[in-house]
Amino acid sequence: MLFSKCLLVLNLCDPEHPGASVGVAFVINKDVITPDDYTLTELIPGRAIVLSIHWRGESRLMLLNVYGPTMGSDTVRAAFWTNLMLKWRAAALPLPDFMLGDYNLIEEAIDHAPAPRSHEAAITALTTFKNTHHLHDTWCNTHPTAHLFTFRSHVFIHGTYMSGLDRIYASQMQSENLFEWGCHQLGRLTDHSMITVRFALFDAPLTGKGCWTLPLHLVNNKRLISSLIMQGIALAADLHDLQDARTPDKNPQTLWTAFKSNIMTFSQTYAMNNRDDFDTNKDARASKALLQQEIDHLEVKKHTQECEKLKAQWHIKGEQVNKYWMAINKETKPCDQIKCLRIPGDAVPPCYETNSKHMAALAGTYHHDLQDQGHITPPDGLTPTENV
């Protein structure tokens, strides 16, 4: 009741063990998309479902949600993907736009630290399924040498291992529309991290990458901070010397711009050259796992406090006619997105602007011109007067 106005949960569990952890689900945010036209197809009970949903405009998205086998031999894991291939063909489904979930399988050695036990037959079956449906690991293609671990063991007797079990695959057409990849903790809901990515259709307005920020793990790095302080001291000296020697090419504004660009490049280079090697450094893996455990503990504590706060608020205000009651019962509709603006002129065919910054400038010019409509500018040297 509390979240039904903003969320729609479509889930299927294992019919043989409905109370177990096996199951797959889609959660749709009604503030982003209206879930009026969708189709849910179950391929493997509790393991694989397909969601076909109407997206903005005339397009539809086909999403495959998979929960791979956690136990069993290499042959059993390979049989799962072979069976999924047969189920997909039997259902006569079109090619998927996305395949996402917990695969419980490692494809590349870089996705596991230390090196994993090989499951050649299962990896081959998964690769065959991906190639048949033209799916690509966009994150790995974009970051071929980076680590993205979504599961960390909590057993320190036999060592600590980390794995990238959760992944998102995309079709070639949709791979170019993915950006802002992330990995987030979910508190007490699961011991896995959640992979996130933003998706926009090819005709969506261009919004840019935003402002660069210093990675959080470098905020307290003494060596880096000391180097940045020295560059700041040099900038202060240069600014002092410019008090009586300001030029269009060398002034406080240009020096400050160059300083920001230099420290950004320096910090990025430092971060790349001082990464921990989790494949060979056992202490680094253990240290990261301990820190992650502490983060998980804090996330669970935060999540518990939020739940208790929501329960108390619902208990006090949920059955009374007030702003809180009206807000949670108000129908939510996704915002309409302006994909483009027509550029003024007599061009044939008309030209359209999709860059959000340029669209804002067009809108500003349009509203500025509206203010001048009907306004008569007097000739030079004359002052308008009006008899009262």
N, C-alpha and C positions, 0 to 999 in steps of 0.2 A: 504493500500500500504506500509506504513512504517513498519508494523510488520508482514505482510503476509509471509515474507521469513522465519521467525522463529516461528510463531504461527499459529495454525489452530483452529478456533473456530467453534464448532458444537453446535448450540443452537436451542431450540424450545420454542415458547411462547404460551400463552393461546390464542386460536383462537377467543374467544369471547371478550377478552380484551388484544389485542396485545401490547398496550402501558402501561399496568399495570406492577407491579413488579413481577407478577407471571411468572415463566419461569425457565427452567433448561438448563444447558450448560456444555459441556466439552471443555477444552482448552488444546491442545496438543502442547508440546514444540518439535519442529522439531530438535533441537540440541540433544535431548535425544532419540527420537524414530522417525522412518520414517513412517508417516501415509499413507502408500500406500494400506494397506489391512485392512479395518475396515468396520463394519456394524452397523448402528444406527437404533434402533427400538423404536418407540414411543408407550408406553403402555397407559398412561393417558395424554391427551393433556395439556402441560404446567406444568405437575406435576411429571411425571416419564418417563425417557428414559433409554435405555440400550445400552451400547457401547461394542461391541466385536471387539477387535483389536489384531493384530499380535504383539507379544512381541519378545524379542531376542530369537534366535534359532528357535525351532519348536513350541513353546508354544503360546497360546492365552490367553488373559485376558477378563473376562466378568465383566463389571462394571455397577451397577445400581445407577442412580442419582435420588434422591427423594426430592420433596419440599412439605412437609406436609401441610394440611389445617391450616390456621391461625385463622379462625373463625368457629363458629358452635358448636353444642352440642357434648357431648361425643359420642352419637350415630353416628353423622355425621363423626367424626374423625375415629371411628371404621369402618364405611362403606368404608372409603378410603382404608384401608389396606385389607379389605375383597375383594374389587373390584380389587386391585392390584394383589392379589393372583389369582383371576380368569383370569385376563388378562395374567399373566405369564404362566399359564397352557394352555390357548388358543393359545399362541404364540409358545408353545412347546420349550421353552428356557432351556438350561442347567443350572445347579446351578451356581449362581454368585460367583465370587471371592471376590468382594467388593460391599458394599452398603454404599453410602455416601450422605450427603446433610443436609438440614435444616428440621428437623422433626416437629418442633413446638409442641413437646411433651416431657415430662419428665418421664423417667422410674423409677429412683431412687430418694429418698429424698435428697441424698447428692449432686445431680446435680442442686439443687435450694436452694437459701437462700433469705428469710425464707422458711419454708416448703410450698410446692406447693399445689394447689387445685387438688384433685385426678381426673383422667380420667381413671377409672378402665376398662371400655369396650374398649377404644382405646388402652390402654397399653396391654390388653389381646390379641387384634387383632394383634398388632405389634409383641408381643412375639411369637404368633403362626406363623406369617410370617417368623420371624428369625429362629425359630426352624425347620420349614419345609425346609428351604433352608440352614440350618446348618451354620448360621452366628453368630459371637460372637463379643462382644464389647471388643476388645483386650486391649484398653487403660484402661478401668475400671478393667479388669482382672489383669492387670499388676500393677495398682495403685488403689487398692480397697478403700483406705481412703483419696485420694487426690481430690481436687476440680479442675474442668476445666470449667470455665464459658465463654461462647461465646457471651452472650448478657447481657447488663446491662441497666436497665431503667434509664431515665433521669428526672424522676418525684420525687421531694424531699418532696412534700407536704404530701403525704401518705406513705412516706418511700421509700427506695431503694431496689430493688430486682435484683438478678442475676440468670441466668439460663444457663444450658449447653444444648442448643437446637440443636447444630450442632455436628454430630458424624460420625465416620467411623467404619463400621462393616466389618469384614473379615471372610472368611471361615477358618475352622480349619487348612487346609493345608497351607494357606497363612499367618496365624497369626504368625507363627514362623519366617517369613521373613520381619517383620515390625520393624522399629527402628527409633530412633530420633524423637519422637513425639514433636509437637510444636503448639503454638497458637499465631497468628500474626494479627496485625491490618491492615486494607486495606484502610485507609484514608477515602476519601469521597465516595468511591464506595458503601459502605454498613455500617450499624450500627452494624453488627455482626463481630466477630473475625473469622478468617479462621483457621481451624484445618489442620495441615500438618503432613505428616509422610513419611519417606523414605521406599522404597520397593526394595528388591533385591531377585532374584530367589534363590532357595536352592543351586544351583551349582555356585553361584557367589563367587568371591574371598573374603576371610575374611579380612576386613580392620580394625577391632578393634573399640573401643569406643572413641578414641582420648584422649586429656588431660582434666583433670577436672579443672573447673574454679569456683571461688567464685560467688554465686548467686548475681545478681546486687542489689537486695534489701538489702543486708547485707554490701555493700561497705561502707555506711555511718553510720553503726550501731556502736555507740560509745562504748557500752559494749563489743561487740565482738572485735572491733579493739584494745581496751585496753588490753584484754586478749591475743591477738596475739602479741602485742608489748612486754608484759611481757615475753612471751615465746621466743621472739627474743632476748631480753636482756639476758635471761638465756643461749641461744645459743652462744651469743657473749662472755659471761664469760667462757663457756666451751671451746670455740676455743682459747681463750687467755691462758687457762691453758694447752693446748696441744702443746704449742710451743716447749717444750723440752721433751715431753712424748708421742710422736706419735707412735702408734702401728698399725699393719695391721687390727685389729678389731676396733680400736678407733682412727679415724683421721678426719680431716675436712670434707672429702667426706661422710663418714658414718654418722657423726653428721648432716650434711646438709640434707641427704636423710631421716633420722629419723625425723628431724624437719618438712620437707614438709609433710611427712605422718601424723604426729601428728596434724598439723594445719588443714589439710584436714578433718581428722576424727572429730576434735573438732568443726569445722565450720558446718559440716553436722549434727552433734548431736545438735548443737545450733539452727540451722534452723528448725529441726524437733520439738524441744521443745518450740519454740517461734512463732508458727504459730497463726495467728488471727483466731478466731472462728466466721466465717461469719454467722453461723446459729443463734446465739443468740446475737451477738454484733452488734447492729444497727449502732453505731458510726463507727465501722470498715467497714461496708458495704458502708456507706455514704462517708467515706474518700477514699476508693478504687474507688468508682464511680467518685468522683471528680477528682482524679488523672488520671483515665482512660479517662475522658472527656478532660483533658489537653493534654494527649498523642494523643487522636484522633484529636484534633485541630492542633497539631504540625505535625501529619501525613498528614492531609489534606493540610496544608501549604506546606509541602515538596513535596507532589504529584503535587500540582498546579504549583510550581516552575519548577519541572521536565517537566511537560507538556508544559509550556511556552518555556522552553529551547529547547525542541524537535521541537516545531512548528517554532521557530526562525531559528534553524539549518536547518530544511527542507526548509524553505522559502529562505534561502540564498544559500544553497549548493545542494538542491534536484534536480535542473534542470540543473546542470553543471556536466561535466565529470571530476571528481576528486576522491580522496580516499574515501570520504564519500559516494558518489554516487555508487562507485564500491562495497563498503562494504555492503550497504543495498540491492543491487541487486545480490550479490553473493549467489549462491546456498549453503545451509547449509546441511551437512550430519552428522548424529550422529557418535561419535567416536566408533571404534571397541574395544571391551573389551576383554582382554586376561583372560580367565576364569581359566586357569591352565597351569603349565609347567611340562614337563616330567622330572622325576628325573633320572639323568644319572645312567647307570648300565645295567645289563643283566637280571633283574628281569622279570619273566613271570607269569602273565601278567604285562605290564609296570605299574609303580607307578607314580602318579601325585601329585604335590604340589598345594594347593589352598590358602594357607596363603600368603597374599601379601608381608609380610616382608620376608618370606622364599623364595618367588618367586624372589624378588629383589636380594637376596643373590645368588640364582642360576644363574640369569642373569649376575651378576657381575663376578662370577667365570667363566662362559662361555666366556665372553669377555676378561677376564684376560688370559685365556688359549689360546685364539686366538692370543694374542700378543706374546706368547712364541712359536707358531708354526714356524718351520724353523730356530729357534735360537739354535745354537750349543754351549753348555757350555764346555769350555776347561778343561782338567784335572787339578787337583791341582798342583800348582807349575809352570804351564806353562802360558805364556802370549802370546795371539794371536798377530801376526805381519803381516803386509802386505807391500810388496815392491811397491813403487810408481815409 
